[in-house]
Amino acid sequence: MSNDDQWHRLSPWAVVAFSANGLLDAAKLGIYVLPVAFTGALAKLPDFWLPLAIGLMSLHILLSSALQWLRFRFQLDEQQQRFRIRSGALFRKKQELPLARIQNVRLEQPLPMRLIGKVNLVVETAGSGEKEAVLCAVDPGAAARLKARLVPAAKEPEQGDADCEPAQPDSLRRPPMQLFFHGFCFNQLAWLMLFLGPLLGQLDNYPWWEWLEAHPVTAQWATSAASLGPGMLVLGALLLLTLLYLLLSLLSGLVSLVKFHPYRLTLEPERLQFSGGTLHRMQDLLLKRRIQSLTLSQSPLARLVGLWAIALKQVSGSESGERLRGSLTIPSVRDEERHALVRESVGRVSLPEQWNPISPFWRNLRLAWIVGLSLALALPVASLNTGTDNTWSIPLLVGMAILAAIELKWRHHGFQLQADGLWLRQGMLGQQWHYLPLDKCQSITLTQTPGLRKRGLANLTLFLASGKQTLPAIPLDQAQELAGNILGRIRQDQKNWL
């Protein structure tokens, strides 16, 4: 790849990568065969059908991968400022990516690629919810040179300027214990429930409930639980949920350690470069001017120990997986590091010291709904209760917990307008601070329900390329002033929002 103006072919190892991806896709489709297997319908087929089906499918994937490799070409045309890709056999596909629209270039090295000494180069733009282009099994040196040409660094100052010397970029590192603690405090395993949901749904036909009733230990527990009151049952359920959460947090800490270690973030004048990953190594390169918003977050555990996580968000998409499209996470940020890292990422921005609250009407409306619903559920249960059972108190206890959550959520709502951006605060036990640069806003919406209109309030929604944020129940004159300031800033700033 010495001459980037010519068309280039991928390494033959790309056939292996394409075949592995094809097998993974086939395995995902195989999940839908499990319900049929439970019914016993597959047992009626001949014994040789399963090896034959697997063999034919593997042969099809291998031939398709080889044909895909033969037809895959890529070219960097620096004269036209475009990155071109040609692929496809029966269905030809041509991609042209303007270099000015490339927002992220990432080098990935999964464990199989590490064994053969190759990397995958991923190119992302704002025009797709998926990876725009992937070059599989590329030599690491060639991939690094191509990445540097796709997203060039800042130009060095002229030699005649004695006052301007090229500054060495700063590097931010995180030791293994901090990475583990980040995963423990910011539980990253919520997606596990989405994965296990369809699998657990297959257990309906399994007599697991009868097995639990017949087992002596679980039967004794069930007898003891039946003698407890509803209050003790609620406390026991909360204790079990807490233990489960701590167990998942420990597992999340290990996942965070494997995902990020060895963590290194290089802070350049115009770019941010991240590298890390124990099994799946990654190198991310993000342009600072492409950052659409910034989020400072604290989970309840992280709030107790004073740790934050910073998420730098670019154009949002629908990419599935462990990382959100166009976002970069800075883990285990201490209070004294926040200000410097925010300024390094999005410019001369100050962290808010005071917040403007939203109207109490937002809280009072929700409190009224919850109180009414709790009473509507508790009264019929109490009227049907003929014994000493206090089942009617369960809706009231749940309602009181929801009331406390609404109160905490209202107290965390706030905003502050600065010269170049708007800060929003949200949360309940934890908290999130969102910084929205004014020149990145795409549109603004003011909405009023009859209750808000009667009280002179409005909801202000800001749409950015990284998503939308809503500031609820603020005075109408403040909402109009904020919208006017944002629109005025957009009219004055004619720079490309990307």
N, C-alpha and C positions, 0 to 999 in steps of 0.2 A: 504493500500500500504506500509506496514512496511517491507515486504520482496520483494525487487525489482527484485530478480532472478526468481520469479514465474510469470506465465501468469496472467494478470489482465483484468477485464472487466470494461467497463465504467459504470457510474451511470445510472439508469433508466431514469433520466432526459435527457439523450442523445437522447432518442426517440423523445422528443419534439424538440430538436435542429435539428435533421435530418429531421423531418416533416416540420419545418419552412424553412429550406433550400430548400426542395422539392417544397413547395408552392411558394417561391421566383422564382425558376427556371420556374415553370409553369406560373407565372405572366409575366416573361420576354418573354416567348413564346406567351403569349396572346396579346402582342403588334402587332404581325403579323396578328392577326385576325381583328384589327381595320379597315384596308382598306376594308375588306369584309363586315364589319358592315355598313360602309358608303354607300355601293352600295345598301343596302336594301335586300340582299340575305338572311340574317338570319331571316328577318321578315316572310318569307314563311314557316319556320319550326314550328312545334307544340309548344304550350306555355310551355309544361312541359320539353322540351329538355334541357334548360339552367340549371334548378335546378338538373336534373338528371345527366347531364355531370359534374357539379361541385361536386355533391355527389360521383359519381364513381371515379373521379380523386382524391378527398380527401381520400376516402377509400383506393385507391391504394397507395397513398403516405404514409398513416399511416401504412399499412401492410408492405410495403417495409422498412420503417424506423425501425419498430419493428424487422424485420428479420435482418436488418443491425446491430442493436444493439446486437442481440443474437450471431452473428457470429464475432463480433469485439473483438480482444484480442491484448494486447501489453505486451512487456517484455523488461527489461533493463538487458542485460547480460554483466556485467562488466568484467567477466573473458575473454570473447571473444571480448570485447570492441565494442558491437553492440547493436543497438536498433531495436527490431523486432516488426512487426505489422502483424496480420492476419485478413483478412476481406473478405466479399463476401459470398453469399449463392450459387447461381447457378454458378457464375464465381468466383472462389477462387483467392484471391490475397495475396501474401506474400511479405513483404517489410523488407529489412535488411539495416539499415543505420549505417555505421561505425561512431563511435564517433569522430574519427579524421577528418571526412569530414563535420560534422555539423557546419555550419557557423553562425546560428542565431536561438535562441530559444525565442519565444515571448508568453506572456500571454495576452489574450484578454478577456475583460469582457463587452460585449454589454449590453444594458439596460435590455433585458429579462434575461440574466444570473445574473445580479445584483439583480434582484427580487428574484431569487431562491438561491442566494449565491454560484454560481458556476463560473468557468472560462473555457476558451478554451486554450489549450496549442498547439502552432504551432511550428513545427520543419522545418527548411529550410536548404537545402544543395546546393552545386553548381551544382547538377546534373539534375535540373528540372527548368522549367520556372514557375512552380506553387508551391503551398505549398506542401512540401514533405509529411508531416504527420500532422494530426489535431486530437487531443484528445478533444472531446466535453464534456462539463458539468463535469469537474473535480473539486474536492474539492480544494480550494485555497492553503491550507497548503500542501497537497500532491503534487499539481502542482509545488509549489515553491521548494520543496525538490527534485522533479524529474528534474526540470530545473537546479538546482545546481549540480546535478550529471551528467547531459548531458554536461554541459559546466562548468567544475570546475574552481574555482578561483585560483589565484597564490598561490604557497606554501609559508607558513610563514617561516621565517628564524629559524635556530636552536637556541635552548635556550642557548647553550654555547657561542654563538656569542654575546658578550655584546654590540658591536658597531652597530649591526643590530637590530633595533626594528621595529615591524610591524607598518607601517604608516597607519594612518586613511585615507580612501579615501575621496577625495574632492567631494563636491556636487555643482552643478550649478542649480540655480533656476531662474525662470522668473515670475514676477508678472503679473496679468491679463492685465494691460495696455500695457506692452511690447508685450505680445502675440497678443493683438488686433492690435497694430501698425505694427507688423510683417505681419499679414494678409492683412492690408491695403496697405502696401508698396509692398509686394510680392503677387500680385493678384493670387489666387489659383482657379479661376473659369473659366479658359479656357476650361476645360472639359465640362462645362455647355452647350457650343455651340454644342459639339458632341452629347450630350444627346437630346437637343432640335431640332437638325437638322431633324431627321426622323419624329418627332412629328409635326413640322411646315410644313413639306412636305405634311401632310394630309389636309392642309388648302387650297389646290388648288381649290377644288370644292365649297368652301365657298365664298359667294359674299361679301368679306370684302372690296374690292376696291370700289364697288358700294356704300357700306355703308359709306365709308370715303368721297366719292364725294358728297353724299347727306347730310351729317352732316354739319350744318352751320359753326361751328368753323373750322373744317378741310378744308372745301371748301374755307373759307376766307384765311386760311394759304396758300393753293395751289395757289390762285389768287395772293397773295402778292409775293410768291416765283417765279411765272412765270414772274413777272416784274423785277426781279433782274438779274444782269449780272452773267456770269459764275464764276467770281472771288468771288462775294458775296455768290453764292451757295456753292462754295468750302469751304469758311470760315464758313458758317452756318453748313455744314455737319461736319466739324472738331469740331465745338462747341458742336454739338449734340453727337458726338462720345466721346468727353472729358467728358461731363456730364454722359453719360452712363458708361464710365470707372470709374468715381468717385463713382457712385452708386454701381457698382459691387465691387469696392474696399471696400466700407463700409460693404457690405454683406460678402466679403471675410474675413474682420477683425473679424466678428462675428463667421464665420466658424473656423477660426484659434483659437479663444478663446475656442470654444467648443471642438475642436480637441486636443489641447495641455494642457489646464489647468486641474489640477495643474502640471506644468512642473517641472521635476526634472531629472537631468543627473548626475549619479555617476561615477566619474573618478577613476577607479582602475588601478593598475599597468599593467594588461594584458587584462582588459575587460572594456567595457562601458555599463552602464545600464541606460535605459530611462524608466520613468514611467509618465503617464499623461492621460488626456482624461476625459471630463465631463460626456458625455453620454456613449461613447464607451471607456472604460478604457483599456490601453495597458501597458505592461511591455516588453521592448525589451532588449535583452542581446546580445552584439556583441563582438567578440574577436578582439583586435587591430591588430593582425597579419593577420587577414583575410581582412582587409581594402585594397581594390585594388586601389582606387584613392580618391582624395579629391577635392571639388569644393567650392570656395568662390565666392558668387554672390551678385550683387547689382542691383536692379531695378532702373529706373530713379528716382522714389520718394525716395527710400532708399539712393540713392547717394546724394540727397540734404541734408539729415539729418545725413549722416555718419553711416548708419547701414548696416550690412552684414548678410548673411545666409550661414552657413557651411553645406554642404552635404557630409557625409561619405559614400562612395559607396563600396559595396561588389560585388559579382558576379551578373551580370545583368540577368534578365529573362523577361518573358512576363506576369507577374502577373498584372491583371487589378485592379484598385481601387485607393484609395486616396494616397497610398504611393508606391514608386518604390521599387521593390524587392531588398532586401539587402542594403537599404540606411537608414541613420539616419540623421535627420535635427536638427541643433542647431540654433534656431531663435534669432533674435534681438541681434546680436553680435556687440559690439562697436569696434571702431578702436583700442583702447588700450587692448581689449581682444583677438584680432585675433591671435597674435603671441603665446600666452600661450596656447590657445585651439588647435592650429595646432600642436604644439610640444607635447601636451598631447595625441593627436590622432594618429599621424603618426611618432613620433620620433623627433630627433633633426634636425628640418627643419627651415630655415630662409625665411622670406617673401622677395620677390624681391623688390629692391629699384629702379632698372633701368631695362629697357626691350630692347632687341635686336629687331629692326623692321624687317618687311618683305619687299620684293622688291616693289617699286611703280608700277611695271608692272602689279601686281594683280589689282590695282586700275584703271590704265589707260585702261586696256583691257575692263573692265566692263563699264567704263565711255564712251568709244567709242561705245559700243553696245547700251547703253541707248540713247545717243545723236542721233545715226542713227535711232533707232526705233521711237523716239519722232518726228523727222522730217518726217519720212515716214508716220506717222499717221496724223500729223498736215497739211502737204501740200495738200493731197487730200480733207480734210475737208475744208480748206481755198478756194480751187478752186471751190467747190460746193456751197460756201456761196454767196448768191445773195443779202442779206440784210445787216443790221447792226449788226447781231448776231456775237458774238465773240467766237463761239463754238470751233473754231480751237485752241484757247489758252489753252483749258483744257488739251490736251496731253502734251503741253509744261510745264504747271504747275505741272502735275504729274511727268513728266520727271525730272524737277528741284528738286522735293522732293526726288526722287530716287537717283539723283546724290549726294545730301547732305547726304543721308543715306549711300551710298557707301563710301564717303569720311570719315565719322565718323567710319564706320566699319574698314576701312583700318588703321586708326590712332590707333585703339584699338588692332590691331593684334600685338603680340609680344611674345618673349620667353626668357627664361634664364635657362641655364644648371647649376645644382649644383652637389655636390659630389654624392648624393644619389637619385636624382630625377630631373625631368624636369618640369618647370613651363611654362604654356601656358596662354596667355591672349586673350580674345575675347570680343566682345560686340559692342554696338552702342551708344544708350543713357545710358543704363546700362552697366555692365561689369561682366565677369566671369573669375576667375583665377582657372585653373586646375593644380593640382599637381599630377604628374604621377611618382610613385616610379620606378626606373630603374629595380629592381629585379622582378617587377610584369609584365613586358612586355612579351607578348606571341610571337609576330612577328612584323616585321618592313617592310614597303613597301616604295620604292622610285619610284615616277612616274614623267614622263616628257612629256608634250605636245610638238608639234613642236615649239610653241612660247617660251616655257620655255627652251627647249634644245638650241635654237638659242641664248638665252641670258645667258646660263650657270646657269639656275635655276632648282629647283626641288621641288616637294611636298613630305613631309615626313609624313607618316601615322603610328601611333603606335597603336597596337591592345592589349588591356588588357581584363581581364575577366569582367570588369565593362563596357566595350564598347570601341570605338575607338576614337582617336583624331587626327586631321590633322593639320600640320604646313605648310601653303602654301607659295609658291614663295620665298624660301630662296636660297642663293647661293649653288651651287652643292657641293663645297668643305665643306661648313658648314654642309650640310645635311649628307654627307658621314662621316664627323667627329663625328656628333651626333650619327649616326647609329653605328659607330665603338665603341664609348664610351659605348653605351647601351649594345651592344652585348658582349663587354669585361666584363662589370659588371655582366651580366647574367652568363657568363662562370665561373667567380670567385665565384659567390654565388650559392651554391648547395642546399640551403634551399628549402623546399616545398613552391611553390608560393602561395598556398592557406593559 
